[in-house]
Amino acid sequence: MNRRQILLGASGVLAAAAVGAGAWRSATGTMSAYDDYSARLRAPLSGEIADLIRYATLAANGHNTQPWRFAAAADAITIAPDLSRRTAVVDPDDHHLFVSLGCAATNLAIAAAASGRPGEVIIDGPTARYTFTNGRRADDDPLLAAIVRRQSTRADYDGRPVPPGDLAALQAASVVAGVDLAIITAPAAIAAIRDLVIAGNGAQMRDAAFMRELKSWIRFNPRSAMESGDGLLAVASGNPSLPTALGGFAFDHLFDTAAENERYARQIASSAGIAVFVAEQADPAHWIRVGQACQRFALEATRLGLKLAFVNQPVEVAALRPELARLIGTTRRPDLVLRFGYGPSLPFSPRRPVEDVISS
């Protein structure tokens, strides 16, 4: 679930001058068109089944691959993995993929209850199913409004601490059977986790297969993001919008490990805390539960005015997991790491049309 920033320097400005502003806009699209597209994705909930699925797809997911398929029946909506959208290098056991299903299931349950379709999420191995119960009483969950505002905000935060009452609310919102949450705010512990993030980032950036996979999911401009409906939008990390070919060239030649590590160190130092999610067991059903807990944490954080971003390198690089586990006082495998704090809003990630994620 990481987003990497691309360090492009002045090359984009020079290239834009060379090709002309009109040709540049044609190749990249405009942020105003992208903002309109993003607003349509986050339009108010109508209550139709397709709209419930639209809200479900706004959930957090690894590399914004959206690795899910929805099947609607008279009494339930099932969420199954879409294995064609795996990220086999960064996520070889599909851990992030199943976490993504749990995130979507949480959004679906909140949206369905708000539309007058109460029910419950049932996890059956690698799938999650929202089963409708009797009655059409609308449940106005306070997290509903946060679904359209939640984002992974890969920016510097302002360093302010989160009040104890809000930390307690984050912990309470994230309670899911079979999942533990450690919230770390002590500077020394944050620094120790920062060092693991940097070590993991360095290991990943030295892995050519990892870099090829990451590049394949980056959308270097709004036009390509709207066309694909998925992937990591470069401008959402504060980068300039570039034509796809130029963006790929810049990624290959200007993506610098030392600069990336410095950015991670700075951004973690600017955060109020770090959250680490740990499941009781390492299997798809428990990873789905981790996703449920994580999404509820993210929605509650959004409701409280907080921003968050994943820094999952210490769980993605298997050799670092034991030290992360030791730091948070567990013998189990850590599943997700994210930082949180007060920060700016950035452009939202794209999403695929609902018809593209529904199984016939």
LINPEMO-V365166 format. One record per pair of residues at least 24 apart in sequence whose ideal C-beta (glycine too) atoms are under 6 Angstrom apart, sorted by the first residue. I is the first residue (numbers start at 1). GAP is how many residues later the second one is. D is the distance in Angstrom with one decimal. If there is no record, write none. Layout:
<<I	GAP	D> <I	GAP	D>>
This chain:
<<1	61	4.6> <1	95	5.8> <1	309	4.1> <1	311	5.7> <2	308	5.6> <2	310	5.5> <3	151	4.9> <3	229	5.0> <3	234	5.6> <5	232	4.4> <6	228	5.8> <6	233	5.2> <6	245	5.6> <7	247	5.5> <7	249	5.7> <7	252	5.2> <8	232	5.9> <8	242	4.8> <8	246	5.8> <12	228	4.3> <12	230	5.2> <15	231	5.6> <27	216	3.9> <28	193	3.6> <28	195	5.6> <28	213	4.6> <28	215	5.8> <29	192	5.8> <29	193	4.0> <29	194	3.1> <31	191	6.0> <34	188	3.7> <37	189	5.2> <38	310	4.7> <41	310	5.2> <42	106	3.8> <45	66	5.8> <47	68	3.7> <50	304	5.0> <52	59	4.9> <52	60	5.2> <53	301	5.2> <54	300	5.1> <55	52	5.3> <55	56	3.9> <55	92	5.5> <56	48	4.5> <56	51	4.7> <56	52	3.9> <57	294	5.2> <58	89	5.6> <59	44	3.7> <59	45	4.4> <59	48	4.6> <59	236	5.6> <60	43	4.7> <61	39	3.6> <62	34	3.5> <62	38	5.7> <63	24	5.4> <63	154	4.6> <64	166	5.5> <64	167	5.5> <64	168	5.7> <64	285	4.9> <66	164	5.4> <66	286	5.7> <67	30	4.7> <67	33	5.6> <68	33	5.8> <68	36	5.5> <69	290	4.9> <70	287	5.6> <70	288	5.2> <71	288	4.6> <75	57	5.3> <76	53	5.2> <76	55	4.5> <77	53	4.9> <78	49	5.9> <78	51	4.6> <79	25	5.6> <79	26	5.7> <79	49	4.7> <80	47	4.8> <81	45	5.8> <87	126	5.9> <89	120	4.9> <89	121	5.0> <89	124	4.4> <90	226	5.6> <95	192	5.5> <98	186	4.5> <98	189	3.8> <98	190	5.2> <99	188	5.2> <99	191	5.3> <99	192	4.0> <101	27	5.4> <101	187	5.3> <102	186	3.9> <102	189	2.2> <102	190	4.4> <103	188	4.3> <103	192	4.0> <106	186	4.9> <106	189	3.9> <106	190	5.8> <107	40	5.4> <110	31	4.9> <110	33	5.6> <110	34	5.5> <113	26	3.9> <114	24	6.0> <114	30	4.9> <123	162	5.0> <123	165	5.2> <125	160	5.8> <126	158	4.3> <128	160	5.4> <143	156	4.2> <146	153	4.2> <146	156	4.0> <146	157	4.7> <149	153	5.3> <150	148	5.3> <150	149	5.9> <150	152	4.5> <151	197	5.5> <152	157	4.9> <153	154	3.8> <153	156	5.5> <153	190	5.5> <153	193	5.6> <154	83	4.7> <154	155	4.9> <155	188	5.3> <155	189	5.5> <156	111	5.6> <156	114	4.6> <157	113	4.4> <157	114	5.2> <157	184	3.4> <157	185	5.7> <157	186	3.9> <158	184	5.1> <159	111	5.2> <160	182	5.1> <161	111	5.4> <162	110	4.7> <166	138	5.1> <170	127	5.8> <170	130	5.5> <173	123	4.9> <173	127	3.7> <174	119	4.6> <174	122	5.2> <174	123	4.2> <176	113	5.2> <176	116	4.9> <176	117	4.1> <178	102	4.7> <178	108	5.5> <178	111	4.9> <179	100	5.5> <179	110	5.1> <179	111	5.4> <179	114	4.4> <180	98	4.6> <181	96	5.7> <182	94	4.6> <182	146	4.2> <183	90	5.8> <183	92	5.4> <184	89	5.8> <184	90	4.6> <185	88	4.2> <190	84	5.7> <192	135	5.4> <193	81	5.5> <194	71	5.9> <194	74	4.4> <196	118	4.0> <196	124	5.2> <196	128	5.7> <197	67	5.4> <197	114	4.8> <197	116	5.0> <198	63	4.7> <198	66	5.8> <200	113	2.8> <200	114	5.3> <200	117	4.1> <200	120	5.3> <201	59	5.9> <201	60	5.9> <201	63	5.9> <201	112	5.1> <202	55	5.8> <203	114	5.1> <205	52	4.7> <215	36	5.3> <220	24	5.3> <220	27	2.8> <225	125	4.3> <229	121	5.2> <229	122	5.9> <229	123	3.7> <230	122	5.8> <233	116	5.8> <235	112	5.6> <236	110	5.1> <236	111	4.8> <268	71	5.7> <271	68	4.0> <271	70	4.2> <272	69	3.8> <273	67	5.8> <274	65	5.3> <275	63	5.3> <276	52	5.2> <276	58	5.4> <276	61	5.3> <277	58	4.9> <277	59	4.3> <278	52	5.5> <278	54	5.0> <278	56	5.4> <278	57	5.9> <279	56	5.4> <282	51	5.1> <290	45	4.6> <294	42	5.5> <301	39	5.6> <306	34	5.2> <307	36	4.1> <308	30	5.1> <308	32	4.2> <309	30	5.8> <310	28	4.9> <311	26	5.2> <311	28	5.5> <312	25	5.4>>
